[in-house]
Amino acid sequence: MNGDSLYAGVSVPGQISKARFYSDFPIALDPDPDFRIHIYPNPSSGLIKFIWPGDQKNPMEITVFSLSGQKLISNLIYDYSGEIDLSGYQSGIYLVVARTENQVITKKIILYR
């Protein structure tokens, strides 16, 4: 894969294990302080709302991934706010990737039942 790498380690008495995860999108939060997306509530029981202070001429692509890298939802947003319904998915941690023509933001959301 050509994406970024993320390492996670688990310590068990007498053993050390290490797992390597790959991502095809940048693992970074808010790379440009002027480019923001507000996602709430977090944690959520299913309906995720967001506010994006962007311009309506250039859309933002919102994509939700599981931690295993499976793409679950992808939408183009032309407005300043919107929502995504994750009520059909299991409790857990998900990644929301917001992408415009020039910027990418990755945010973690927690879904609970």
N, C-alpha and C positions, 0 to 999 in steps of 0.2 A: 504494500500500500504506500501511497505517496503522502499520506496525512501525517499529522503530528502524533507523537507518542505520549502516553500517560502511563506511569508506573504505579502500581499499588502493591504493598507488601503486607503479608500476614505473618504474625509471630506466634508460633506455637512452642511451648516448652520443649527444648531439644531440637527444634526444627525451624528453619527459615525458608519461606517460600516467597516467590516474587512472580507477579503476573504482569504482562505487558498488554496494554490496550491500544488500538489504533483508531484514529479519527480522520475522516476526510474533510473536516472543518476545523478551523482554528480553535484551540482550547485557550481562550482568552476572554476576559470580561471587560467590557466597555473600553475598547482600544482608543477611542477618541472621546474626550469628556463632553463634547458637544453632541455626540450621537448617543442617545439614550432611549431605552424602552422600559417602561414600568409594567411589571407583571404582578397581578394580585388576584385573589388572595393566595398566599404561599406560606404554608401548605393549603391545599385546596381539596375539596371533595369531588371535583369534576369540572366545573365551569371556570376556566381561566380567562381573566379579562386583562387587556393591556392598553396602554396609552403610549402613543408614539408621536413626539412633537416634530414630525417630518413634513415634507411637502407632498401634496396630493398628485403632482405631476409624475413623480418617480415612485413606483410601488415598492413596498417592502415584502419580501418573502419570509413567511413564518413557517418553520419546519420543526416538528416535534420528533425526537428520537428516544428510543429506549436506551438504557445504559449498555445494552449489547450491540448498539449501532443500527438497529432496525428503524427505518423511517416509518412513522405512524401516520402523520398528517403533514400536508404541505399546502399552504394557501398564499395567494398574493393579496396584499392589503393596500388599498388606495386611500384609506381614510386615516384620521388621527386616533381612532380607537377601534377596538374590536374584541372578539371573544372566540375561544376555542373550547369545544366540549370534549373533555377527556373522561367523561363518566363511564364510558364503555371499556375502560382499561383498568388493569389491576392496580392496587396500591403499590407505590414505589417511587423511585426517583427517576425523573425524566429530564432531558435536555431540550431547551427551546433555543433554536438558532434563528436570529433575526438578521436578514441579509438585504442590503441595498446594493446599488450599483458600485459603491465605493467602500462600504463598511460591513463588518460582520460582528455580531455580539452573540455570545453563548451564555445562557442563564440556566440554572438548575431550578427545577420545580419539584415539589413533593406532593404526591397524590395519595390521599388516604380514604378509607371507607369507614 
